[in-house]
Amino acid sequence: MSAERSTAHLVQQQASRGFWLRTLHQWHWISSAVCLVGMLLFAATGITLNHAAKIEATPQVSNRQLELPAPMLEALGTREEGNAPLPAKVADWLSRELGVSIGRRSGEWSPEEIYLSMPGPGSDAWLSIDRETGAVEYEQTRRGWVSYFNDLHKGRNAGPGWGWFIDVFAIACLVFCITGLFLLHLHARQRRMTWPLVGLGLLVPLLIALLLIH
């Protein structure tokens, strides 16, 4: 009877192990597929950020000047100071003329001018409107593709949509790593170097942080 119980218990253990292996493998490959491209991007930009001082870039500055038509100048209204977006019709007109997206960016209003700071990934830009004459000046500085992807890595001036992507990507990476850890646990008996290598992956950065970072 005890032999039968032992056999049944062994069969149950194997079934449970098979279930967790299938489940973990499924979540592992799904999360790896979701975060693959993002992980390649963040790994590559990790290298470029680490050597940013050695990567030379020549900023390209463009400057444009134009004048608001009288109806657009009137549409600015009588606000004297504070922070507020441009009226929708003025923002749309400037977006078409300049080929940039202004949308509902908040501007700094004063009796003399309206100033908009318009930074983006890999670039900086600003726009000013003379409230008396309607003169518009727009300047943009582009720092190249490496700077663009570096800023995406940091989530700098990339907007809320990119911020949501980073959150989803981070969750997928966590699922990938956690399921990988459990798979290591399930396969550790057949692979003796599993835990020494995991320990090495923890020990190396810990020692560098303790001994070499001042």
C-alpha positions in Angstrom: 0.0 0.0 0.0 2.9 2.3 0.9 4.5 1.6 -2.5 1.2 2.6 -4.2 1.1 5.8 -2.2 4.7 6.6 -3.0 4.0 6.0 -6.7 0.9 8.2 -6.6 2.8 10.9 -4.8 5.6 10.7 -7.4 3.1 11.0 -10.2 1.5 13.9 -8.6 4.8 15.7 -8.1 5.7 15.1 -11.8 2.3 16.4 -12.9 2.7 19.5 -10.8 6.3 20.0 -12.1 5.1 19.6 -15.6 2.3 22.1 -15.1 4.6 24.8 -13.6 7.2 24.2 -16.4 4.6 24.7 -19.1 3.1 27.8 -17.4 6.5 29.4 -16.7 7.8 28.7 -20.2 4.7 30.2 -21.6 4.9 33.4 -19.6 8.7 33.5 -20.1 8.5 33.4 -23.9 5.5 35.8 -24.1 7.3 38.4 -21.9 10.5 38.0 -23.8 8.7 38.6 -27.1 7.0 41.7 -25.7 10.2 43.3 -24.3 12.8 42.0 -26.9 13.0 45.1 -29.1 12.8 47.4 -26.1 15.5 45.5 -24.3 17.8 45.7 -27.4 17.1 49.5 -27.5 17.8 50.1 -23.8 20.9 47.9 -23.9 22.4 49.7 -26.9 21.6 53.1 -25.5 23.0 52.0 -22.1 26.4 51.7 -23.9 26.0 55.1 -25.7 25.0 56.8 -22.5 27.9 55.3 -20.6 30.3 56.7 -23.3 28.4 59.9 -24.1 31.4 62.1 -23.6 33.3 60.2 -26.2 30.6 60.3 -28.8 30.8 63.6 -30.7 27.7 65.3 -32.0 27.4 68.5 -34.1 24.2 70.3 -33.1 22.1 71.6 -36.0 20.4 74.8 -35.3 17.5 76.1 -37.4 15.7 79.4 -37.0 12.5 80.6 -38.6 10.7 83.9 -38.4 7.2 84.8 -39.5 4.3 87.1 -38.6 0.9 86.3 -37.2 -2.0 87.5 -39.3 -4.2 90.1 -37.7 -7.0 87.7 -36.8 -4.5 85.3 -35.1 -3.0 88.3 -33.2 -6.5 89.3 -32.0 -7.2 85.7 -31.0 -4.5 85.9 -28.4 -6.9 88.0 -26.3 -6.0 90.2 -23.3 -4.3 87.8 -20.9 -1.3 89.7 -19.5 0.7 87.2 -17.5 0.8 83.7 -16.2 1.1 80.2 -17.8 -1.4 79.0 -20.3 -1.6 77.3 -23.7 -2.1 79.2 -26.9 -5.6 79.5 -28.2 -6.4 76.5 -30.3 -6.7 78.4 -33.6 -3.3 80.1 -33.1 -1.6 76.8 -32.1 -3.0 75.1 -35.2 -1.9 77.9 -37.5 1.6 77.9 -36.1 1.8 74.1 -36.3 0.9 74.2 -40.0 3.3 77.0 -40.8 6.3 75.7 -38.8 5.7 72.0 -39.3 5.8 71.3 -35.6 3.3 70.0 -33.1 2.4 72.7 -30.6 -0.9 71.3 -29.2 -1.7 72.4 -25.7 1.8 73.2 -24.6 1.8 75.8 -21.8 3.4 79.1 -22.6 4.7 81.9 -20.4 2.6 85.0 -21.0 3.6 88.6 -20.3 2.3 91.9 -21.6 5.1 92.0 -24.2 5.4 88.4 -25.5 4.4 84.8 -25.2 7.3 82.3 -24.8 7.0 78.5 -25.3 9.7 76.1 -24.4 9.4 73.1 -26.7 12.0 70.4 -25.8 11.9 67.0 -27.3 14.0 63.8 -27.3 17.4 64.7 -28.9 16.3 68.3 -29.4 15.5 71.7 -27.8 13.3 74.3 -29.2 11.6 77.5 -28.3 9.0 79.9 -29.8 8.3 83.5 -29.0 5.4 85.8 -30.1 5.6 89.5 -29.9 2.2 90.5 -28.7 2.4 94.0 -30.2 3.6 93.3 -33.7 2.8 89.6 -34.1 6.4 88.7 -34.9 7.1 85.0 -34.3 10.5 83.5 -33.9 11.1 79.8 -33.7 14.4 78.1 -33.0 15.2 74.4 -32.9 18.5 72.6 -32.0 18.9 69.0 -33.0 21.7 66.9 -31.4 21.5 63.8 -33.7 20.1 60.3 -33.5 22.3 59.1 -30.7 21.1 61.9 -28.5 17.5 61.1 -29.6 17.7 57.5 -28.5 19.6 58.4 -25.3 16.7 60.7 -24.4 14.2 57.9 -25.1 16.3 55.7 -22.7 15.9 58.3 -20.0 12.3 59.2 -20.9 13.4 62.8 -21.3 10.9 65.1 -23.0 9.3 62.1 -24.7 5.7 62.6 -23.7 3.2 60.5 -21.7 2.8 57.9 -24.4 6.5 56.9 -24.2 6.2 57.0 -20.4 3.4 54.4 -20.6 5.5 52.3 -22.9 8.4 52.3 -20.4 6.0 51.2 -17.7 4.6 48.3 -19.8 8.1 47.4 -20.9 9.4 47.4 -17.3 6.6 45.1 -16.2 7.3 42.7 -19.1 11.0 42.7 -18.1 10.0 41.8 -14.5 7.9 39.0 -15.7 10.7 37.7 -17.9 13.3 37.8 -15.1 11.0 36.4 -12.4 9.8 33.5 -14.6 13.4 32.9 -15.6 14.4 32.7 -11.9 11.7 30.1 -11.3 12.8 28.1 -14.3 16.4 28.2 -13.0 15.1 26.8 -9.8 13.3 24.0 -11.6 16.3 23.1 -13.7 19.0 23.7 -11.1 19.3 20.0 -10.1 20.4 19.1 -13.6 22.6 22.2 -14.0 25.1 22.5 -11.1 26.4 25.9 -12.2 23.0 27.5 -12.0 23.2 29.1 -8.6 27.0 29.9 -8.7 26.4 31.9 -11.9 23.3 33.6 -10.3 25.4 34.5 -7.3 28.2 35.8 -9.5 25.7 38.0 -11.3 24.8 39.5 -7.9 28.3 39.6 -6.4 30.1 41.4 -9.3 27.9 44.6 -9.4 27.8 44.5 -5.5 31.6 44.5 -5.2 32.0 47.2 -7.9 29.4 49.4 -6.0 31.2 48.9 -2.7 34.8 49.1 -3.8 35.0 51.2 -7.0 32.2 53.7 -6.7 33.2 56.7 -4.6 
